[in-house]
Amino acid sequence: MEKYLRDTTTIQSGPLAWWKHNSDRYPKLACAAKHCLCVPATLTPSERIFSRAGYIVNKTRSSFLPENVDKLIFLVHNMKRV
């Protein structure tokens, strides 16, 4: 990390190209940068979350507080990762 912070290499063609060119110098940081800088090709993940939210918040559950709805959606979305 210290070596990366001291690096003065300029970016001429964008951050993804820079990381592709310098990934051998900073392999762990390059992996994290690619994960953070890439954009999903589809809207499917966000559409899936909205769909699940529709099942959670319905007429019988309309009195939930917004923060509780957020927590429930988070739990339902991440349940398979636990």
N, CA, C and O atoms as a Maestro MAE file, in Angstrom:
{
 s_m_m2io_version
 :::
 2.0.0
}

f_m_ct {
 s_m_title
 :::
 protein
 m_atom[328] {
  # First column is atom index #
  i_m_mmod_type
  r_m_x_coord
  r_m_y_coord
  r_m_z_coord
  i_m_residue_number
  s_m_chain_name
  s_m_pdb_residue_name
  s_m_pdb_atom_name
  i_m_atomic_number
  :::
  1 25 0.823 -1.175 0.000 1 A "MET " " N  " 7
  2 3 0.000 0.000 0.000 1 A "MET " " CA " 6
  3 2 0.877 1.253 0.000 1 A "MET " " C  " 6
  4 15 0.592 2.221 -0.705 1 A "MET " " O  " 8
  5 25 1.934 1.223 0.788 2 A "GLU " " N  " 7
  6 3 2.826 2.388 0.835 2 A "GLU " " CA " 6
  7 2 3.465 2.635 -0.526 2 A "GLU " " C  " 6
  8 15 3.609 3.783 -0.947 2 A "GLU " " O  " 8
  9 25 3.846 1.570 -1.210 3 A "LYS " " N  " 7
  10 3 4.449 1.702 -2.540 3 A "LYS " " CA " 6
  11 2 3.443 2.314 -3.518 3 A "LYS " " C  " 6
  12 15 3.802 3.172 -4.324 3 A "LYS " " O  " 8
  13 25 2.193 1.877 -3.446 4 A "TYR " " N  " 7
  14 3 1.147 2.418 -4.313 4 A "TYR " " CA " 6
  15 2 0.917 3.901 -4.020 4 A "TYR " " C  " 6
  16 15 0.782 4.697 -4.950 4 A "TYR " " O  " 8
  17 25 0.871 4.277 -2.758 5 A "LEU " " N  " 7
  18 3 0.631 5.668 -2.400 5 A "LEU " " CA " 6
  19 2 1.769 6.592 -2.835 5 A "LEU " " C  " 6
  20 15 1.551 7.779 -3.079 5 A "LEU " " O  " 8
  21 25 2.977 6.049 -2.929 6 A "ARG " " N  " 7
  22 3 4.116 6.854 -3.387 6 A "ARG " " CA " 6
  23 2 4.246 6.878 -4.902 6 A "ARG " " C  " 6
  24 15 5.028 7.662 -5.441 6 A "ARG " " O  " 8
  25 25 3.495 6.036 -5.597 7 A "ASP " " N  " 7
  26 3 3.574 5.940 -7.055 7 A "ASP " " CA " 6
  27 2 3.128 7.247 -7.699 7 A "ASP " " C  " 6
  28 15 2.094 7.802 -7.328 7 A "ASP " " O  " 8
  29 25 3.902 7.740 -8.663 8 A "THR " " N  " 7
  30 3 3.573 8.999 -9.343 8 A "THR " " CA " 6
  31 2 3.234 8.782 -10.815 8 A "THR " " C  " 6
  32 15 3.238 9.730 -11.600 8 A "THR " " O  " 8
  33 25 2.942 7.548 -11.189 9 A "THR " " N  " 7
  34 3 2.578 7.243 -12.567 9 A "THR " " CA " 6
  35 2 1.287 7.965 -12.924 9 A "THR " " C  " 6
  36 15 0.327 7.952 -12.153 9 A "THR " " O  " 8
  37 25 1.265 8.592 -14.092 10 A "THR " " N  " 7
  38 3 0.065 9.329 -14.494 10 A "THR " " CA " 6
  39 2 -0.928 8.405 -15.209 10 A "THR " " C  " 6
  40 15 -0.562 7.385 -15.794 10 A "THR " " O  " 8
  41 25 -2.178 8.804 -15.134 11 A "ILE " " N  " 7
  42 3 -3.250 8.064 -15.802 11 A "ILE " " CA " 6
  43 2 -3.580 8.783 -17.107 11 A "ILE " " C  " 6
  44 15 -4.006 9.938 -17.101 11 A "ILE " " O  " 8
  45 25 -3.379 8.088 -18.222 12 A "GLN " " N  " 7
  46 3 -3.656 8.709 -19.518 12 A "GLN " " CA " 6
  47 2 -4.895 8.130 -20.189 12 A "GLN " " C  " 6
  48 15 -5.546 8.821 -20.973 12 A "GLN " " O  " 8
  49 25 -5.229 6.895 -19.901 13 A "SER " " N  " 7
  50 3 -6.344 6.272 -20.614 13 A "SER " " CA " 6
  51 2 -7.458 5.787 -19.686 13 A "SER " " C  " 6
  52 15 -8.284 4.969 -20.091 13 A "SER " " O  " 8
  53 25 -7.487 6.270 -18.474 14 A "GLY " " N  " 7
  54 3 -8.541 5.893 -17.548 14 A "GLY " " CA " 6
  55 2 -8.061 4.933 -16.478 14 A "GLY " " C  " 6
  56 15 -7.051 4.252 -16.660 14 A "GLY " " O  " 8
  57 25 -8.777 4.871 -15.359 15 A "PRO " " N  " 7
  58 3 -8.332 4.053 -14.233 15 A "PRO " " CA " 6
  59 2 -8.342 2.550 -14.509 15 A "PRO " " C  " 6
  60 15 -7.453 1.844 -14.032 15 A "PRO " " O  " 8
  61 25 -9.314 2.039 -15.259 16 A "LEU " " N  " 7
  62 3 -9.326 0.598 -15.545 16 A "LEU " " CA " 6
  63 2 -8.125 0.188 -16.386 16 A "LEU " " C  " 6
  64 15 -7.528 -0.861 -16.144 16 A "LEU " " O  " 8
  65 25 -7.766 1.004 -17.372 17 A "ALA " " N  " 7
  66 3 -6.590 0.704 -18.192 17 A "ALA " " CA " 6
  67 2 -5.318 0.791 -17.354 17 A "ALA " " C  " 6
  68 15 -4.396 -0.006 -17.530 17 A "ALA " " O  " 8
  69 25 -5.271 1.764 -16.439 18 A "TRP " " N  " 7
  70 3 -4.095 1.890 -15.574 18 A "TRP " " CA " 6
  71 2 -3.945 0.649 -14.710 18 A "TRP " " C  " 6
  72 15 -2.845 0.113 -14.570 18 A "TRP " " O  " 8
  73 25 -5.056 0.188 -14.126 19 A "TRP " " N  " 7
  74 3 -4.985 -0.995 -13.271 19 A "TRP " " CA " 6
  75 2 -4.639 -2.242 -14.078 19 A "TRP " " C  " 6
  76 15 -3.934 -3.120 -13.580 19 A "TRP " " O  " 8
  77 25 -5.120 -2.332 -15.307 20 A "LYS " " N  " 7
  78 3 -4.763 -3.472 -16.153 20 A "LYS " " CA " 6
  79 2 -3.260 -3.478 -16.432 20 A "LYS " " C  " 6
  80 15 -2.620 -4.529 -16.404 20 A "LYS " " O  " 8
  81 25 -2.713 -2.320 -16.695 21 A "HIS " " N  " 7
  82 3 -1.281 -2.201 -16.989 21 A "HIS " " CA " 6
  83 2 -0.421 -2.414 -15.749 21 A "HIS " " C  " 6
  84 15 0.689 -2.937 -15.852 21 A "HIS " " O  " 8
  85 25 -0.917 -2.017 -14.576 22 A "ASN " " N  " 7
  86 3 -0.127 -2.079 -13.346 22 A "ASN " " CA " 6
  87 2 -0.571 -3.173 -12.370 22 A "ASN " " C  " 6
  88 15 -0.157 -3.172 -11.211 22 A "ASN " " O  " 8
  89 25 -1.396 -4.088 -12.824 23 A "SER " " N  " 7
  90 3 -1.908 -5.121 -11.917 23 A "SER " " CA " 6
  91 2 -0.813 -6.053 -11.413 23 A "SER " " C  " 6
  92 15 -0.934 -6.616 -10.325 23 A "SER " " O  " 8
  93 25 0.249 -6.221 -12.187 24 A "ASP " " N  " 7
  94 3 1.341 -7.076 -11.714 24 A "ASP " " CA " 6
  95 2 2.136 -6.409 -10.590 24 A "ASP " " C  " 6
  96 15 2.744 -7.102 -9.775 24 A "ASP " " O  " 8
  97 25 2.141 -5.086 -10.537 25 A "ARG " " N  " 7
  98 3 2.854 -4.373 -9.475 25 A "ARG " " CA " 6
  99 2 2.077 -4.373 -8.169 25 A "ARG " " C  " 6
  100 15 2.667 -4.435 -7.090 25 A "ARG " " O  " 8
  101 25 0.741 -4.302 -8.265 26 A "TYR " " N  " 7
  102 3 -0.129 -4.240 -7.082 26 A "TYR " " CA " 6
  103 2 -1.274 -5.244 -7.245 26 A "TYR " " C  " 6
  104 15 -2.414 -4.831 -7.456 26 A "TYR " " O  " 8
  105 25 -1.006 -6.539 -7.153 27 A "PRO " " N  " 7
  106 3 -2.045 -7.534 -7.469 27 A "PRO " " CA " 6
  107 2 -3.270 -7.473 -6.552 27 A "PRO " " C  " 6
  108 15 -4.396 -7.560 -7.043 27 A "PRO " " O  " 8
  109 25 -3.089 -7.330 -5.261 28 A "LYS " " N  " 7
  110 3 -4.237 -7.295 -4.350 28 A "LYS " " CA " 6
  111 2 -5.048 -6.019 -4.520 28 A "LYS " " C  " 6
  112 15 -6.279 -6.060 -4.517 28 A "LYS " " O  " 8
  113 25 -4.377 -4.899 -4.667 29 A "LEU " " N  " 7
  114 3 -5.083 -3.639 -4.882 29 A "LEU " " CA " 6
  115 2 -5.780 -3.627 -6.234 29 A "LEU " " C  " 6
  116 15 -6.863 -3.057 -6.363 29 A "LEU " " O  " 8
  117 25 -5.175 -4.247 -7.244 30 A "ALA " " N  " 7
  118 3 -5.789 -4.300 -8.570 30 A "ALA " " CA " 6
  119 2 -7.093 -5.073 -8.527 30 A "ALA " " C  " 6
  120 15 -8.073 -4.682 -9.162 30 A "ALA " " O  " 8
  121 25 -7.109 -6.159 -7.786 31 A "CYS " " N  " 7
  122 3 -8.333 -6.949 -7.654 31 A "CYS " " CA " 6
  123 2 -9.427 -6.126 -6.987 31 A "CYS " " C  " 6
  124 15 -10.573 -6.138 -7.437 31 A "CYS " " O  " 8
  125 25 -9.090 -5.423 -5.936 32 A "ALA " " N  " 7
  126 3 -10.069 -4.578 -5.243 32 A "ALA " " CA " 6
  127 2 -10.534 -3.427 -6.144 32 A "ALA " " C  " 6
  128 15 -11.717 -3.087 -6.155 32 A "ALA " " O  " 8
  129 25 -9.621 -2.838 -6.886 33 A "ALA " " N  " 7
  130 3 -9.971 -1.723 -7.769 33 A "ALA " " CA " 6
  131 2 -10.905 -2.182 -8.881 33 A "ALA " " C  " 6
  132 15 -11.869 -1.487 -9.202 33 A "ALA " " O  " 8
  133 25 -10.636 -3.333 -9.467 34 A "LYS " " N  " 7
  134 3 -11.517 -3.851 -10.527 34 A "LYS " " CA " 6
  135 2 -12.903 -4.125 -9.979 34 A "LYS " " C  " 6
  136 15 -13.904 -3.868 -10.648 34 A "LYS " " O  " 8
  137 25 -12.966 -4.641 -8.774 35 A "HIS " " N  " 7
  138 3 -14.263 -4.921 -8.158 35 A "HIS " " CA " 6
  139 2 -15.032 -3.629 -7.895 35 A "HIS " " C  " 6
  140 15 -16.246 -3.579 -8.093 35 A "HIS " " O  " 8
  141 25 -14.341 -2.594 -7.454 36 A "CYS " " N  " 7
  142 3 -15.007 -1.328 -7.119 36 A "CYS " " CA " 6
  143 2 -15.310 -0.477 -8.352 36 A "CYS " " C  " 6
  144 15 -16.297 0.259 -8.360 36 A "CYS " " O  " 8
  145 25 -14.489 -0.565 -9.381 37 A "LEU " " N  " 7
  146 3 -14.648 0.299 -10.542 37 A "LEU " " CA " 6
  147 2 -15.558 -0.266 -11.624 37 A "LEU " " C  " 6
  148 15 -16.052 0.485 -12.465 37 A "LEU " " O  " 8
  149 25 -15.788 -1.564 -11.617 38 A "CYS " " N  " 7
  150 3 -16.600 -2.137 -12.683 38 A "CYS " " CA " 6
  151 2 -18.083 -1.891 -12.416 38 A "CYS " " C  " 6
  152 15 -18.506 -1.754 -11.268 38 A "CYS " " O  " 8
  153 25 -18.852 -1.837 -13.477 39 A "VAL " " N  " 7
  154 3 -20.282 -1.606 -13.411 39 A "VAL " " CA " 6
  155 2 -20.975 -2.862 -13.914 39 A "VAL " " C  " 6
  156 15 -20.565 -3.421 -14.931 39 A "VAL " " O  " 8
  157 25 -22.023 -3.324 -13.221 40 A "PRO " " N  " 7
  158 3 -22.732 -4.503 -13.711 40 A "PRO " " CA " 6
  159 2 -23.291 -4.260 -15.114 40 A "PRO " " C  " 6
  160 15 -23.734 -3.155 -15.428 40 A "PRO " " O  " 8
  161 25 -23.268 -5.283 -15.944 41 A "ALA " " N  " 7
  162 3 -23.731 -5.146 -17.329 41 A "ALA " " CA " 6
  163 2 -25.246 -5.052 -17.421 41 A "ALA " " C  " 6
  164 15 -25.766 -4.558 -18.422 41 A "ALA " " O  " 8
  165 25 -25.963 -5.508 -16.412 42 A "THR " " N  " 7
  166 3 -27.423 -5.478 -16.446 42 A "THR " " CA " 6
  167 2 -27.972 -4.858 -15.169 42 A "THR " " C  " 6
  168 15 -27.246 -4.624 -14.202 42 A "THR " " O  " 8
  169 25 -29.243 -4.607 -15.195 43 A "LEU " " N  " 7
  170 3 -29.922 -4.079 -14.018 43 A "LEU " " CA " 6
  171 2 -30.564 -5.198 -13.197 43 A "LEU " " C  " 6
  172 15 -31.299 -4.924 -12.248 43 A "LEU " " O  " 8
  173 25 -30.299 -6.423 -13.544 44 A "THR " " N  " 7
  174 3 -30.943 -7.555 -12.902 44 A "THR " " CA " 6
  175 2 -30.799 -7.558 -11.385 44 A "THR " " C  " 6
  176 15 -31.799 -7.785 -10.704 44 A "THR " " O  " 8
  177 25 -29.612 -7.320 -10.807 45 A "PRO " " N  " 7
  178 3 -29.518 -7.332 -9.345 45 A "PRO " " CA " 6
  179 2 -30.437 -6.313 -8.675 45 A "PRO " " C  " 6
  180 15 -31.101 -6.637 -7.691 45 A "PRO " " O  " 8
  181 25 -30.484 -5.104 -9.189 46 A "SER " " N  " 7
  182 3 -31.341 -4.097 -8.573 46 A "SER " " CA " 6
  183 2 -32.815 -4.422 -8.792 46 A "SER " " C  " 6
  184 15 -33.635 -4.179 -7.907 46 A "SER " " O  " 8
  185 25 -33.166 -4.967 -9.960 47 A "GLU " " N  " 7
  186 3 -34.554 -5.351 -10.206 47 A "GLU " " CA " 6
  187 2 -34.982 -6.475 -9.268 47 A "GLU " " C  " 6
  188 15 -36.124 -6.511 -8.810 47 A "GLU " " O  " 8
  189 25 -34.069 -7.380 -8.991 48 A "ARG " " N  " 7
  190 3 -34.360 -8.485 -8.081 48 A "ARG " " CA " 6
  191 2 -34.640 -7.960 -6.668 48 A "ARG " " C  " 6
  192 15 -35.548 -8.440 -5.989 48 A "ARG " " O  " 8
  193 25 -33.857 -6.979 -6.239 49 A "ILE " " N  " 7
  194 3 -34.060 -6.406 -4.906 49 A "ILE " " CA " 6
  195 2 -35.404 -5.688 -4.832 49 A "ILE " " C  " 6
  196 15 -36.117 -5.826 -3.839 49 A "ILE " " O  " 8
  197 25 -35.764 -4.921 -5.869 50 A "PHE " " N  " 7
  198 3 -37.056 -4.239 -5.866 50 A "PHE " " CA " 6
  199 2 -38.205 -5.248 -5.858 50 A "PHE " " C  " 6
  200 15 -39.228 -5.026 -5.211 50 A "PHE " " O  " 8
  201 25 -38.031 -6.344 -6.571 51 A "SER " " N  " 7
  202 3 -39.062 -7.375 -6.586 51 A "SER " " CA " 6
  203 2 -39.256 -7.974 -5.195 51 A "SER " " C  " 6
  204 15 -40.387 -8.149 -4.742 51 A "SER " " O  " 8
  205 25 -38.162 -8.283 -4.528 52 A "ARG " " N  " 7
  206 3 -38.244 -8.822 -3.164 52 A "ARG " " CA " 6
  207 2 -38.860 -7.800 -2.212 52 A "ARG " " C  " 6
  208 15 -39.619 -8.165 -1.314 52 A "ARG " " O  " 8
  209 25 -38.541 -6.545 -2.402 53 A "ALA " " N  " 7
  210 3 -39.116 -5.498 -1.558 53 A "ALA " " CA " 6
  211 2 -40.627 -5.451 -1.735 53 A "ALA " " C  " 6
  212 15 -41.358 -5.199 -0.777 53 A "ALA " " O  " 8
  213 25 -41.094 -5.693 -2.949 54 A "GLY " " N  " 7
  214 3 -42.522 -5.716 -3.197 54 A "GLY " " CA " 6
  215 2 -43.223 -6.834 -2.442 54 A "GLY " " C  " 6
  216 15 -44.373 -6.683 -2.031 54 A "GLY " " O  " 8
  217 25 -42.531 -7.961 -2.257 55 A "TYR " " N  " 7
  218 3 -43.109 -9.056 -1.482 55 A "TYR " " CA " 6
  219 2 -43.101 -8.749 0.019 55 A "TYR " " C  " 6
  220 15 -43.990 -9.180 0.753 55 A "TYR " " O  " 8
  221 25 -42.110 -8.016 0.456 56 A "ILE " " N  " 7
  222 3 -42.001 -7.702 1.883 56 A "ILE " " CA " 6
  223 2 -42.995 -6.616 2.283 56 A "ILE " " C  " 6
  224 15 -43.691 -6.749 3.290 56 A "ILE " " O  " 8
  225 25 -43.063 -5.554 1.506 57 A "VAL " " N  " 7
  226 3 -43.956 -4.436 1.818 57 A "VAL " " CA " 6
  227 2 -45.218 -4.608 0.981 57 A "VAL " " C  " 6
  228 15 -45.214 -4.354 -0.223 57 A "VAL " " O  " 8
  229 25 -46.276 -5.034 1.616 58 A "ASN " " N  " 7
  230 3 -47.565 -5.170 0.945 58 A "ASN " " CA " 6
  231 2 -48.644 -4.573 1.836 58 A "ASN " " C  " 6
  232 15 -48.328 -3.933 2.839 58 A "ASN " " O  " 8
  233 25 -49.900 -4.769 1.490 59 A "LYS " " N  " 7
  234 3 -50.999 -4.140 2.245 59 A "LYS " " CA " 6
  235 2 -51.021 -4.565 3.705 59 A "LYS " " C  " 6
  236 15 -51.342 -3.760 4.580 59 A "LYS " " O  " 8
  237 25 -50.682 -5.827 3.979 60 A "THR " " N  " 7
  238 3 -50.737 -6.291 5.366 60 A "THR " " CA " 6
  239 2 -49.526 -5.858 6.179 60 A "THR " " C  " 6
  240 15 -49.556 -5.909 7.409 60 A "THR " " O  " 8
  241 25 -48.477 -5.438 5.515 61 A "ARG " " N  " 7
  242 3 -47.258 -5.008 6.217 61 A "ARG " " CA " 6
  243 2 -46.950 -3.537 5.953 61 A "ARG " " C  " 6
  244 15 -45.788 -3.137 6.029 61 A "ARG " " O  " 8
  245 25 -47.920 -2.753 5.658 62 A "SER " " N  " 7
  246 3 -47.668 -1.368 5.281 62 A "SER " " CA " 6
  247 2 -47.310 -0.475 6.465 62 A "SER " " C  " 6
  248 15 -46.933 0.680 6.268 62 A "SER " " O  " 8
  249 25 -47.419 -0.983 7.680 63 A "SER " " N  " 7
  250 3 -47.115 -0.143 8.843 63 A "SER " " CA " 6
  251 2 -45.671 -0.283 9.321 63 A "SER " " C  " 6
  252 15 -45.312 0.271 10.360 63 A "SER " " O  " 8
  253 25 -44.841 -1.013 8.580 64 A "PHE " " N  " 7
  254 3 -43.424 -1.117 8.945 64 A "PHE " " CA " 6
  255 2 -42.763 0.254 8.879 64 A "PHE " " C  " 6
  256 15 -43.080 1.069 8.013 64 A "PHE " " O  " 8
  257 25 -41.856 0.492 9.791 65 A "LEU " " N  " 7
  258 3 -41.034 1.698 9.719 65 A "LEU " " CA " 6
  259 2 -40.034 1.536 8.580 65 A "LEU " " C  " 6
  260 15 -39.596 0.418 8.308 65 A "LEU " " O  " 8
  261 25 -39.662 2.626 7.906 66 A "PRO " " N  " 7
  262 3 -38.737 2.524 6.775 66 A "PRO " " CA " 6
  263 2 -37.418 1.821 7.124 66 A "PRO " " C  " 6
  264 15 -36.897 1.054 6.315 66 A "PRO " " O  " 8
  265 25 -36.876 2.076 8.316 67 A "GLU " " N  " 7
  266 3 -35.601 1.435 8.677 67 A "GLU " " CA " 6
  267 2 -35.773 -0.078 8.847 67 A "GLU " " C  " 6
  268 15 -34.844 -0.839 8.579 67 A "GLU " " O  " 8
  269 25 -36.960 -0.517 9.292 68 A "ASN " " N  " 7
  270 3 -37.208 -1.953 9.410 68 A "ASN " " CA " 6
  271 2 -37.373 -2.604 8.044 68 A "ASN " " C  " 6
  272 15 -36.962 -3.747 7.844 68 A "ASN " " O  " 8
  273 25 -37.972 -1.880 7.105 69 A "VAL " " N  " 7
  274 3 -38.091 -2.386 5.737 69 A "VAL " " CA " 6
  275 2 -36.701 -2.553 5.139 69 A "VAL " " C  " 6
  276 15 -36.414 -3.570 4.508 69 A "VAL " " O  " 8
  277 25 -35.838 -1.564 5.332 70 A "ASP " " N  " 7
  278 3 -34.461 -1.649 4.830 70 A "ASP " " CA " 6
  279 2 -33.742 -2.860 5.404 70 A "ASP " " C  " 6
  280 15 -33.042 -3.569 4.681 70 A "ASP " " O  " 8
  281 25 -33.912 -3.099 6.693 71 A "LYS " " N  " 7
  282 3 -33.257 -4.239 7.339 71 A "LYS " " CA " 6
  283 2 -33.784 -5.560 6.796 71 A "LYS " " C  " 6
  284 15 -33.007 -6.479 6.536 71 A "LYS " " O  " 8
  285 25 -35.092 -5.660 6.625 72 A "LEU " " N  " 7
  286 3 -35.674 -6.886 6.094 72 A "LEU " " CA " 6
  287 2 -35.212 -7.163 4.672 72 A "LEU " " C  " 6
  288 15 -34.884 -8.302 4.338 72 A "LEU " " O  " 8
  289 25 -35.182 -6.142 3.836 73 A "ILE " " N  " 7
  290 3 -34.716 -6.316 2.462 73 A "ILE " " CA " 6
  291 2 -33.256 -6.744 2.454 73 A "ILE " " C  " 6
  292 15 -32.872 -7.623 1.682 73 A "ILE " " O  " 8
  293 25 -32.449 -6.137 3.299 74 A "PHE " " N  " 7
  294 3 -31.039 -6.516 3.395 74 A "PHE " " CA " 6
  295 2 -30.897 -7.978 3.809 74 A "PHE " " C  " 6
  296 15 -30.108 -8.721 3.225 74 A "PHE " " O  " 8
  297 25 -31.663 -8.385 4.819 75 A "LEU " " N  " 7
  298 3 -31.578 -9.760 5.298 75 A "LEU " " CA " 6
  299 2 -32.038 -10.760 4.247 75 A "LEU " " C  " 6
  300 15 -31.391 -11.788 4.044 75 A "LEU " " O  " 8
  301 25 -33.140 -10.471 3.583 76 A "VAL " " N  " 7
  302 3 -33.638 -11.385 2.553 76 A "VAL " " CA " 6
  303 2 -32.645 -11.489 1.405 76 A "VAL " " C  " 6
  304 15 -32.399 -12.582 0.894 76 A "VAL " " O  " 8
  305 25 -32.075 -10.363 0.997 77 A "HIS " " N  " 7
  306 3 -31.124 -10.365 -0.120 77 A "HIS " " CA " 6
  307 2 -29.839 -11.112 0.220 77 A "HIS " " C  " 6
  308 15 -29.265 -11.777 -0.643 77 A "HIS " " O  " 8
  309 25 -29.386 -11.011 1.451 78 A "ASN " " N  " 7
  310 3 -28.098 -11.612 1.830 78 A "ASN " " CA " 6
  311 2 -28.232 -12.939 2.556 78 A "ASN " " C  " 6
  312 15 -27.220 -13.489 2.990 78 A "ASN " " O  " 8
  313 25 -29.426 -13.473 2.704 79 A "MET " " N  " 7
  314 3 -29.632 -14.709 3.447 79 A "MET " " CA " 6
  315 2 -28.857 -15.877 2.850 79 A "MET " " C  " 6
  316 15 -28.334 -16.705 3.595 79 A "MET " " O  " 8
  317 25 -28.770 -15.964 1.536 80 A "LYS " " N  " 7
  318 3 -28.072 -17.099 0.925 80 A "LYS " " CA " 6
  319 2 -26.555 -17.023 1.098 80 A "LYS " " C  " 6
  320 15 -25.865 -18.020 0.891 80 A "LYS " " O  " 8
  321 25 -26.036 -15.874 1.467 81 A "ARG " " N  " 7
  322 3 -24.580 -15.716 1.656 81 A "ARG " " CA " 6
  323 2 -24.121 -16.075 3.050 81 A "ARG " " C  " 6
  324 15 -22.920 -16.174 3.301 81 A "ARG " " O  " 8
  325 25 -25.059 -16.271 3.963 82 A "VAL " " N  " 7
  326 3 -24.717 -16.559 5.355 82 A "VAL " " CA " 6
  327 2 -24.493 -18.019 5.573 82 A "VAL " " C  " 6
  328 15 -24.195 -18.438 6.692 82 A "VAL " " O  " 8
  :::
 }
 m_bond[327] {
  # First column is bond index #
  i_m_from
  i_m_to
  i_m_order
  :::
  1 1 2 1
  2 2 3 1
  3 3 4 2
  4 3 5 1
  5 5 6 1
  6 6 7 1
  7 7 8 2
  8 7 9 1
  9 9 10 1
  10 10 11 1
  11 11 12 2
  12 11 13 1
  13 13 14 1
  14 14 15 1
  15 15 16 2
  16 15 17 1
  17 17 18 1
  18 18 19 1
  19 19 20 2
  20 19 21 1
  21 21 22 1
  22 22 23 1
  23 23 24 2
  24 23 25 1
  25 25 26 1
  26 26 27 1
  27 27 28 2
  28 27 29 1
  29 29 30 1
  30 30 31 1
  31 31 32 2
  32 31 33 1
  33 33 34 1
  34 34 35 1
  35 35 36 2
  36 35 37 1
  37 37 38 1
  38 38 39 1
  39 39 40 2
  40 39 41 1
  41 41 42 1
  42 42 43 1
  43 43 44 2
  44 43 45 1
  45 45 46 1
  46 46 47 1
  47 47 48 2
  48 47 49 1
  49 49 50 1
  50 50 51 1
  51 51 52 2
  52 51 53 1
  53 53 54 1
  54 54 55 1
  55 55 56 2
  56 55 57 1
  57 57 58 1
  58 58 59 1
  59 59 60 2
  60 59 61 1
  61 61 62 1
  62 62 63 1
  63 63 64 2
  64 63 65 1
  65 65 66 1
  66 66 67 1
  67 67 68 2
  68 67 69 1
  69 69 70 1
  70 70 71 1
  71 71 72 2
  72 71 73 1
  73 73 74 1
  74 74 75 1
  75 75 76 2
  76 75 77 1
  77 77 78 1
  78 78 79 1
  79 79 80 2
  80 79 81 1
  81 81 82 1
  82 82 83 1
  83 83 84 2
  84 83 85 1
  85 85 86 1
  86 86 87 1
  87 87 88 2
  88 87 89 1
  89 89 90 1
  90 90 91 1
  91 91 92 2
  92 91 93 1
  93 93 94 1
  94 94 95 1
  95 95 96 2
  96 95 97 1
  97 97 98 1
  98 98 99 1
  99 99 100 2
  100 99 101 1
  101 101 102 1
  102 102 103 1
  103 103 104 2
  104 103 105 1
  105 105 106 1
  106 106 107 1
  107 107 108 2
  108 107 109 1
  109 109 110 1
  110 110 111 1
  111 111 112 2
  112 111 113 1
  113 113 114 1
  114 114 115 1
  115 115 116 2
  116 115 117 1
  117 117 118 1
  118 118 119 1
  119 119 120 2
  120 119 121 1
  121 121 122 1
  122 122 123 1
  123 123 124 2
  124 123 125 1
  125 125 126 1
  126 126 127 1
  127 127 128 2
  128 127 129 1
  129 129 130 1
  130 130 131 1
  131 131 132 2
  132 131 133 1
  133 133 134 1
  134 134 135 1
  135 135 136 2
  136 135 137 1
  137 137 138 1
  138 138 139 1
  139 139 140 2
  140 139 141 1
  141 141 142 1
  142 142 143 1
  143 143 144 2
  144 143 145 1
  145 145 146 1
  146 146 147 1
  147 147 148 2
  148 147 149 1
  149 149 150 1
  150 150 151 1
  151 151 152 2
  152 151 153 1
  153 153 154 1
  154 154 155 1
  155 155 156 2
  156 155 157 1
  157 157 158 1
  158 158 159 1
  159 159 160 2
  160 159 161 1
  161 161 162 1
  162 162 163 1
  163 163 164 2
  164 163 165 1
  165 165 166 1
  166 166 167 1
  167 167 168 2
  168 167 169 1
  169 169 170 1
  170 170 171 1
  171 171 172 2
  172 171 173 1
  173 173 174 1
  174 174 175 1
  175 175 176 2
  176 175 177 1
  177 177 178 1
  178 178 179 1
  179 179 180 2
  180 179 181 1
  181 181 182 1
  182 182 183 1
  183 183 184 2
  184 183 185 1
  185 185 186 1
  186 186 187 1
  187 187 188 2
  188 187 189 1
  189 189 190 1
  190 190 191 1
  191 191 192 2
  192 191 193 1
  193 193 194 1
  194 194 195 1
  195 195 196 2
  196 195 197 1
  197 197 198 1
  198 198 199 1
  199 199 200 2
  200 199 201 1
  201 201 202 1
  202 202 203 1
  203 203 204 2
  204 203 205 1
  205 205 206 1
  206 206 207 1
  207 207 208 2
  208 207 209 1
  209 209 210 1
  210 210 211 1
  211 211 212 2
  212 211 213 1
  213 213 214 1
  214 214 215 1
  215 215 216 2
  216 215 217 1
  217 217 218 1
  218 218 219 1
  219 219 220 2
  220 219 221 1
  221 221 222 1
  222 222 223 1
  223 223 224 2
  224 223 225 1
  225 225 226 1
  226 226 227 1
  227 227 228 2
  228 227 229 1
  229 229 230 1
  230 230 231 1
  231 231 232 2
  232 231 233 1
  233 233 234 1
  234 234 235 1
  235 235 236 2
  236 235 237 1
  237 237 238 1
  238 238 239 1
  239 239 240 2
  240 239 241 1
  241 241 242 1
  242 242 243 1
  243 243 244 2
  244 243 245 1
  245 245 246 1
  246 246 247 1
  247 247 248 2
  248 247 249 1
  249 249 250 1
  250 250 251 1
  251 251 252 2
  252 251 253 1
  253 253 254 1
  254 254 255 1
  255 255 256 2
  256 255 257 1
  257 257 258 1
  258 258 259 1
  259 259 260 2
  260 259 261 1
  261 261 262 1
  262 262 263 1
  263 263 264 2
  264 263 265 1
  265 265 266 1
  266 266 267 1
  267 267 268 2
  268 267 269 1
  269 269 270 1
  270 270 271 1
  271 271 272 2
  272 271 273 1
  273 273 274 1
  274 274 275 1
  275 275 276 2
  276 275 277 1
  277 277 278 1
  278 278 279 1
  279 279 280 2
  280 279 281 1
  281 281 282 1
  282 282 283 1
  283 283 284 2
  284 283 285 1
  285 285 286 1
  286 286 287 1
  287 287 288 2
  288 287 289 1
  289 289 290 1
  290 290 291 1
  291 291 292 2
  292 291 293 1
  293 293 294 1
  294 294 295 1
  295 295 296 2
  296 295 297 1
  297 297 298 1
  298 298 299 1
  299 299 300 2
  300 299 301 1
  301 301 302 1
  302 302 303 1
  303 303 304 2
  304 303 305 1
  305 305 306 1
  306 306 307 1
  307 307 308 2
  308 307 309 1
  309 309 310 1
  310 310 311 1
  311 311 312 2
  312 311 313 1
  313 313 314 1
  314 314 315 1
  315 315 316 2
  316 315 317 1
  317 317 318 1
  318 318 319 1
  319 319 320 2
  320 319 321 1
  321 321 322 1
  322 322 323 1
  323 323 324 2
  324 323 325 1
  325 325 326 1
  326 326 327 1
  327 327 328 2
  :::
 }
}
